[in-house]
């Protein structure tokens, strides 16, 4: 769960968009090389799990953020910036 401001910062996907006119990761605009192997190109290598860890449970976070999805939902905060998004006062949640 992320707030409206952080929703724009979410990571891009590696596959090209099917809609070519508004796509920013196609070969027409010089964004990608033809027949380029993303695993072998060292310059822009995609790392699925970043180096960031959750503040609460120390689990690796897949997006650039402070909290993992489970901790962010249980606390009711944005996973990226930590801003209060949801009021979880009357939720019945366990710590399992």
LOKE-841637 format. One record per residue (C-alpha): residue number from 1; x, y, z. Coordinates in Angstrom, 1 decimal. Example, Ala and Ser with C-alpha at 12.3 -4.5 7.8 and 13.67 -1.06 7.14 Angstrom:
@nr:1	x:12.3	y:-4.5	z:7.8;
@nr:2	x:13.7	y:-1.1	z:7.1;
This chain:
@nr:1	x:0.0	y:0.0	z:0.0;
@nr:2	x:1.5	y:3.3	z:-1.1;
@nr:3	x:0.2	y:6.9	z:-1.0;
@nr:4	x:-0.8	y:8.9	z:-4.0;
@nr:5	x:2.4	y:10.8	z:-4.0;
@nr:6	x:4.6	y:7.7	z:-4.0;
@nr:7	x:2.5	y:5.9	z:-6.6;
@nr:8	x:4.4	y:7.8	z:-9.3;
@nr:9	x:7.7	y:6.5	z:-8.0;
@nr:10	x:6.9	y:2.8	z:-8.5;
@nr:11	x:9.4	y:0.9	z:-10.5;
@nr:12	x:9.1	y:0.4	z:-14.3;
@nr:13	x:8.5	y:-3.0	z:-15.8;
@nr:14	x:11.2	y:-4.6	z:-18.0;
@nr:15	x:8.9	y:-5.6	z:-20.9;
@nr:16	x:8.0	y:-3.0	z:-23.6;
@nr:17	x:4.5	y:-1.6	z:-23.6;
@nr:18	x:2.2	y:-2.9	z:-26.2;
@nr:19	x:0.8	y:0.6	z:-26.9;
@nr:20	x:3.6	y:2.2	z:-29.0;
@nr:21	x:2.4	y:5.8	z:-29.1;
@nr:22	x:2.7	y:6.6	z:-25.5;
@nr:23	x:5.3	y:4.0	z:-24.5;
@nr:24	x:8.6	y:5.2	z:-23.1;
@nr:25	x:10.5	y:1.9	z:-23.2;
@nr:26	x:10.3	y:1.0	z:-27.0;
@nr:27	x:13.0	y:1.0	z:-29.6;
@nr:28	x:11.6	y:4.0	z:-31.6;
@nr:29	x:12.7	y:6.6	z:-29.2;
@nr:30	x:16.1	y:5.2	z:-28.7;
@nr:31	x:15.2	y:3.7	z:-25.3;
@nr:32	x:16.2	y:0.1	z:-26.0;
@nr:33	x:18.6	y:-1.6	z:-28.4;
@nr:34	x:17.4	y:-4.3	z:-30.7;
@nr:35	x:18.3	y:-7.9	z:-29.6;
@nr:36	x:19.7	y:-6.7	z:-26.4;
@nr:37	x:20.0	y:-9.2	z:-23.6;
@nr:38	x:19.1	y:-7.4	z:-20.3;
@nr:39	x:20.9	y:-10.1	z:-18.2;
@nr:40	x:24.2	y:-9.6	z:-20.0;
@nr:41	x:24.2	y:-5.8	z:-20.2;
@nr:42	x:26.1	y:-4.7	z:-17.1;
@nr:43	x:25.3	y:-1.1	z:-17.4;
@nr:44	x:21.5	y:-1.2	z:-16.8;
@nr:45	x:21.2	y:-4.6	z:-15.1;
@nr:46	x:17.9	y:-5.1	z:-13.4;
@nr:47	x:18.0	y:-6.2	z:-9.8;
@nr:48	x:14.6	y:-7.7	z:-8.7;
@nr:49	x:15.4	y:-7.3	z:-5.0;
@nr:50	x:17.1	y:-4.1	z:-3.9;
@nr:51	x:19.5	y:-3.6	z:-1.0;
@nr:52	x:16.8	y:-2.0	z:1.2;
@nr:53	x:15.3	y:-3.9	z:4.1;
@nr:54	x:12.1	y:-3.3	z:6.1;
@nr:55	x:12.5	y:-1.2	z:9.2;
@nr:56	x:10.3	y:-3.5	z:11.4;
@nr:57	x:11.0	y:-7.1	z:10.3;
@nr:58	x:14.3	y:-6.7	z:8.4;
@nr:59	x:12.9	y:-8.5	z:5.3;
@nr:60	x:14.1	y:-7.5	z:1.9;
@nr:61	x:11.8	y:-4.9	z:0.1;
@nr:62	x:11.2	y:-5.4	z:-3.6;
@nr:63	x:10.6	y:-1.6	z:-4.2;
@nr:64	x:12.6	y:1.3	z:-2.9;
@nr:65	x:10.9	y:1.9	z:0.4;
@nr:66	x:11.0	y:1.6	z:4.2;
@nr:67	x:8.4	y:-1.1	z:4.9;
@nr:68	x:7.5	y:-4.5	z:3.4;
@nr:69	x:3.9	y:-5.0	z:2.3;
@nr:70	x:2.9	y:-6.9	z:5.4;
@nr:71	x:4.2	y:-4.4	z:7.9;
@nr:72	x:2.9	y:-1.4	z:5.9;
@nr:73	x:-0.6	y:-2.9	z:5.9;
@nr:74	x:-0.5	y:-3.8	z:9.6;
@nr:75	x:0.6	y:-0.3	z:10.6;
@nr:76	x:-1.5	y:1.5	z:8.0;
@nr:77	x:1.4	y:3.4	z:6.6;
@nr:78	x:2.8	y:4.0	z:3.1;
@nr:79	x:5.4	y:1.4	z:2.2;
@nr:80	x:7.7	y:4.0	z:0.6;
@nr:81	x:7.6	y:7.1	z:2.7;
@nr:82	x:6.0	y:6.0	z:6.0;
@nr:83	x:3.1	y:8.5	z:5.9;
@nr:84	x:-0.1	y:7.4	z:7.7;
@nr:85	x:-2.6	y:6.2	z:5.0;
@nr:86	x:-5.1	y:3.9	z:6.7;
@nr:87	x:-6.6	y:3.9	z:10.1;
@nr:88	x:-6.2	y:0.4	z:11.6;
@nr:89	x:-7.4	y:1.2	z:15.1;
@nr:90	x:-10.5	y:-1.1	z:14.9;
@nr:91	x:-8.9	y:-3.9	z:12.7;
@nr:92	x:-8.5	y:-7.3	z:14.3;
@nr:93	x:-5.0	y:-8.2	z:13.3;
@nr:94	x:-2.6	y:-10.9	z:14.7;
@nr:95	x:1.1	y:-10.6	z:15.0;
@nr:96	x:1.8	y:-14.1	z:13.5;
